[in-house]
Amino acid sequence: MMIIDEQTINSKWRYLQAKLSTQFGADIDTVNTLYLIGIQESGAGFDKYSKDEKTSLITIGNNKVMSYFGYYRQAGTEENGWPAYKQIESTENLSQEKKDVLIMEGIIRYFIEIEYI
């Protein structure tokens, strides 16, 4: 597993935020980005979603980016066709700061992987 250094993460994160903000015409934070990843991974496209569906899409995004570090793996699909993930390793022992860094690094990896950045 390649670890991206903090300076590169911060630089790429600022670039990604600017690019997404320009594309979507809104300020983009981590939660918005996980939501976009969830939409992309679910194949659902942009639509009006209920609060529960939005929460599920953010969770899909989170699980996808944490899968890069072995915390989750995709385990089939839900009834609605959205990806289902299985937790492989607990994140309980990680500090919130460490989780935030992993999520940000995972987001960067995701957008590199899909050749957006």
C-alpha positions in Angstrom: 0.0 0.0 0.0 1.5 3.3 -1.1 1.3 6.1 1.4 1.0 9.6 0.0 2.9 12.2 2.0 0.9 14.9 3.8 2.1 17.8 1.6 1.0 15.9 -1.5 -2.3 15.0 0.0 -3.0 18.7 0.9 -1.9 19.9 -2.5 -4.0 17.4 -4.4 -6.9 18.0 -2.1 -6.9 21.7 -2.8 -6.7 21.0 -6.5 -9.5 18.5 -6.3 -11.7 20.8 -4.3 -11.2 23.6 -6.8 -11.9 21.4 -9.8 -15.1 19.9 -8.3 -16.3 23.3 -7.1 -15.9 24.7 -10.6 -17.7 21.7 -12.1 -20.6 21.7 -9.6 -20.8 25.3 -8.7 -20.6 24.7 -5.0 -18.1 24.5 -2.2 -16.9 21.0 -1.9 -15.9 19.4 1.4 -15.1 15.8 2.5 -18.7 14.8 3.0 -19.8 16.2 -0.4 -16.9 14.4 -2.0 -17.8 11.1 -0.4 -21.4 11.7 -1.6 -20.1 12.1 -5.2 -18.0 9.0 -4.9 -21.1 7.1 -3.6 -23.2 8.3 -6.5 -20.4 7.3 -8.9 -19.9 3.8 -7.3 -23.7 3.1 -7.1 -24.2 4.0 -10.7 -27.4 5.8 -9.6 -26.6 9.1 -11.3 -27.7 12.5 -10.0 -31.3 12.5 -8.7 -33.3 13.6 -5.8 -32.5 11.3 -2.9 -34.1 10.9 0.5 -32.1 11.7 3.6 -31.5 8.0 4.2 -30.4 7.4 0.6 -27.9 10.4 0.9 -26.6 8.8 4.1 -26.2 5.5 2.3 -24.4 7.1 -0.6 -22.0 8.9 1.7 -21.4 5.5 3.5 -20.7 3.9 0.1 -18.1 6.6 -0.6 -16.5 6.2 2.8 -16.3 2.5 2.5 -14.9 2.7 -1.0 -12.1 5.1 0.0 -11.4 3.1 3.2 -11.1 -0.1 1.2 -7.8 1.2 -0.2 -6.4 0.7 3.3 -8.0 -2.7 4.0 -10.7 -1.6 6.3 -13.5 -2.6 3.9 -14.0 -4.7 0.8 -16.8 -4.8 -1.6 -19.0 -7.8 -0.9 -21.6 -7.9 -3.7 -24.6 -5.6 -4.1 -27.7 -4.5 -2.2 -31.2 -5.2 -3.4 -31.2 -1.7 -5.0 -28.1 -2.6 -7.0 -25.8 -0.4 -4.9 -22.5 -1.9 -3.8 -22.4 -3.6 -0.4 -19.2 -3.5 1.7 -18.0 -5.7 4.4 -15.9 -4.3 7.2 -12.6 -6.2 7.4 -10.8 -4.2 10.1 -12.2 -1.9 12.8 -11.4 1.8 12.7 -12.3 2.2 16.4 -8.7 2.4 17.5 -7.9 5.1 15.0 -8.0 8.7 16.2 -10.4 11.0 14.3 -7.4 12.8 12.9 -5.9 9.6 11.5 -9.4 8.6 10.0 -9.6 12.1 8.4 -6.2 11.7 6.9 -7.0 8.2 5.5 -10.3 9.4 4.1 -8.6 12.4 2.4 -5.9 10.1 1.0 -8.5 7.6 -0.1 -10.4 10.3 -1.9 -7.3 11.5 -3.7 -6.5 7.8 -4.7 -10.0 7.4 -6.0 -9.9 10.5 -8.2 -6.5 9.5 -9.5 -7.7 6.0 -10.2 -10.7 7.3 -12.3 -8.3 9.7 -14.0 -10.1 12.9 -12.8 -6.9 14.3 -11.3 
